[in-house]
Amino acid sequence: NRSGLAGSINNAYSGAWSEATHGATYNPKTYAGSLTGLDYKAWYGASDAIVITTTVTDLVTAIGGTASAVSVTGDHTTALGNIPPADVVTFLDAHQS
C-alpha cells in the first residue's frame, strides 16, 4: 500500500484489484513476456516511492535488450519535468515505423 493508494486502486477496479482478474490486461509485470522485443524506454524518478526503481528495471529486464530505463532526478510528481524532451524525441525518431 505505497503512499496509501490501495483504496484508490481498488476503487478503479470495481472495488477490488485482483491479479487473477485484472493482471493479464493491466499489470505490465504480468504481461511483460508478450512485450519481448518491444522498443521501450522508461524514464523514472530516482526517489519515486510509488513506482519504485525495481518496478521499472524488472519490466525492462523482462522485455529484454530492446528496452532501457533511465533514472532522472525527482519523485512521482516531479520526475516528469526532469526528462529531457530531446531524449524523448530522439528515442521516438529512432523507432518510427
C-alpha positions, 0 to 999 in steps of 0.5 A: 500500500505505497503512499496509501493508494490501495483504496484508490486502486481498488476503487478503479477496479470495481472495488477490488484489484485482483491479479487473477482478474485484472493482471493479464490486461493491466499489470505490465509485470504480468504481461511483460513476456508478450512485450519481448522485443518491444522498443521501450524506454522508461524514464523514472524518478530516482526517489519515486516511492510509488513506482519504485526503481525495481518496478521499472528495471524488472519490466525492462529486464523482462522485455529484454535488450530492446528496452532501457530505463533511465533514472532522472532526478525527482519523485512521482510528481516531479520526475516528469519535468526532469526528462529531457524532451530531446531524449524523448524525441530522439528515442521516438525518431529512432523507432518510427515505423 
